[in-house]
Amino acid sequence: MPSNPEPAPVDDPAPTADRVDWWRSFVFRFIAIYTGLVIALFAVLIVSANIFERHQIRDHFGALLRTIVANTAPGLDGDLLVQIRTEADGDGEAFRTLRRLLAEARGRNGLDEDLIYALRPVDEAPGVYAFAVMLQARTFIGDRYRPPPHLRRLYTRALAGEVVHSRMYEDENGAFISGIAPIRDGSGAVVGLLQADFRLAHYLDAVRSQLVDSLLLGAVLLLLLLFTGHRMHRHLQRHIALLLDGTAAIRRQIFDHRVPIQTRDELAVLADAINQALDRLQERSEMMRFLPHHTQEMITRVLDEGAARVGLSEAREIDVVVLETDIRGFTALSESLSPAETIALVNRYIEVQAEQVLGFGGSIDKYMGDAVLVIFEGPDRVARALACAAAILQAVERLNQQMTRSIQIGVGASMGPVVMGNMGCDARMEHTVIGPTVNLAARLCSAARGGELVVQEALVLAAAEGAPEVTAALTRGEAIRVKGFSAPIQVRRARVDDLPG
């Protein structure tokens, strides 16, 4: 837990904010976002145009291929097609007749010789087709072909009598689009399929080239916008740096710093707001060092969120360890000292205790004359509280060796639930803890002799392995009666000489 903030000395050097690289500045990010949106829109337009071009290609060539196969298929005799089964049928009249008709269709429509052919379904292998008629010099009659899924669906539709065309697709031979039509026999039954393909590489290359040109144009536009953003950032950099110095002053608690912007624009308004915040923080810093940490947290919430939202009357029950220390024989000692000497002596001993409390993450709830009330919160509160109690006794012992007057303190510790909230009236309120656990710590402190620690035995058991050296120094449990508690309290004790150094 950090110590309470102290106001910065007047002669502290002006804070220097960590400079933000220009590519991380808000101006550049604004330009970058704007640029990104422009480029994104540009990219969407390019991609949309590319998709549109591809759809245009598909629709144009798809419709053309459908027309070709729709006009050619009725002229192909399905009764001849079913006669073509193997390579041996390549010399037959049926193959030569159908091949001549395919060659005529190819010539009329400018197709490549390998991109128009007839197939027939293989009855004994559903989903498999056999090549029947082709235009290549080296024929492959009867070779089987299992079409990919997107063509398989079209084949099924064509076998049902439809004339269809595919979407664009790519395989190891390039990019294609296909038209497919049924071939019927004399009875009208579909016995085969006519397929004609177009190679689209040339057209797609043109689309890709156009896309690359558009992307290059977009890159040039991006560079221009980035350059503009960089120039804008450089123009505003000086005033932004002054504002960043103001935020750095707030972060580093140098509250006497001021932002020297004298313009009449929005930056000056922001600078004035930062300066007003520094004024208020400086006032708060002066007062916060007089308050315990949990009270500081409550005040911070009220200032940040407003009293209405926080609720000054709210209270909460929390489990804590309560530590109380008290100087033994202080009344008799103070009779031999002047008021100034008394305060100086008490403050010296309280100071060494406060150092240990803050070092172990405790919170000083209040000073009650020569007594100190401390609370520990958090999952490891028991171990920290025991270690802190031992450290306080040892620190006081060391201080005694430096002082002309030796003082002994007693320490008591208890654990359990307490109520934390704002106590008092409108004129004077205190954020503190109350409850039997607080009272028990005070009673155990009273039961401790000078240089002795008395702790509730439940505290030792809860420590487990958290503070083994301290718990090992504690005596066996004993039952004592304390004021305000009807049942005896099980406690353990340890002398400062027995505690680990």
HELIX and SHEET records of a PDB file:
HELIX    1   1 TRP A   22  ARG A   24  5                                   3    
HELIX    2   2 PHE A   26  THR A   72  1                                  47    
HELIX    3   3 ALA A   73  GLY A   75  5                                   3    
HELIX    4   4 GLY A   78  LEU A   81  1                                   4    
HELIX    5   5 GLU A   87  ASP A   91  5                                   5    
HELIX    6   6 GLU A   93  ASN A  109  1                                  17    
HELIX    7   7 GLU A  113  LEU A  115  5                                   3    
HELIX    8   8 PRO A  149  LEU A  159  1                                  11    
HELIX    9   9 ALA A  201  ARG A  251  1                                  51    
HELIX   10  10 GLU A  266  MET A  288  1                                  23    
HELIX   11  11 HIS A  293  GLU A  305  1                                  13    
HELIX   12  12 ALA A  307  VAL A  310  1                                   4    
HELIX   13  13 PHE A  330  GLU A  335  1                                   6    
HELIX   14  14 PRO A  339  GLY A  359  1                                  21    
HELIX   15  15 ARG A  381  ASN A  400  1                                  20    
HELIX   16  16 PRO A  436  ALA A  447  1                                  12    
HELIX   17  17 GLU A  457  ALA A  463  1                                   7    
HELIX   18  18 PRO A  468  ALA A  473  1                                   6    
HELIX   19  19 VAL A  496  ASP A  498  5                                   3    
SHEET    1   A 6 ARG A 144  TYR A 145  0                                        
SHEET    2   A 6 TYR A 129  VAL A 133 -1                                        
SHEET    3   A 6 ILE A 116  PRO A 121 -1                                        
SHEET    4   A 6 VAL A 190  ARG A 199 -1                                        
SHEET    5   A 6 GLY A 174  ARG A 184 -1                                        
SHEET    6   A 6 VAL A 164  HIS A 165 -1                                        
SHEET    1   B 6 ARG A 144  TYR A 145  0                                        
SHEET    2   B 6 TYR A 129  VAL A 133 -1                                        
SHEET    3   B 6 ILE A 116  PRO A 121 -1                                        
SHEET    4   B 6 VAL A 190  ARG A 199 -1                                        
SHEET    5   B 6 GLY A 174  ARG A 184 -1                                        
SHEET    6   B 6 TYR A 169  ASP A 171 -1                                        
SHEET    1   C 5 SER A 363  MET A 368  0                                        
SHEET    2   C 5 ALA A 371  PHE A 376 -1                                        
SHEET    3   C 5 ALA A 315  ILE A 327 -1                                        
SHEET    4   C 5 ILE A 409  GLY A 424 -1                                        
SHEET    5   C 5 MET A 429  ILE A 434 -1                                        
SHEET    1   D 7 SER A 363  MET A 368  0                                        
SHEET    2   D 7 ALA A 371  PHE A 376 -1                                        
SHEET    3   D 7 ALA A 315  ILE A 327 -1                                        
SHEET    4   D 7 ILE A 409  GLY A 424 -1                                        
SHEET    5   D 7 GLU A 452  GLN A 456  1                                        
SHEET    6   D 7 ILE A 489  ARG A 495 -1                                        
SHEET    7   D 7 GLU A 478  ILE A 480 -1                                        
END                                                                             
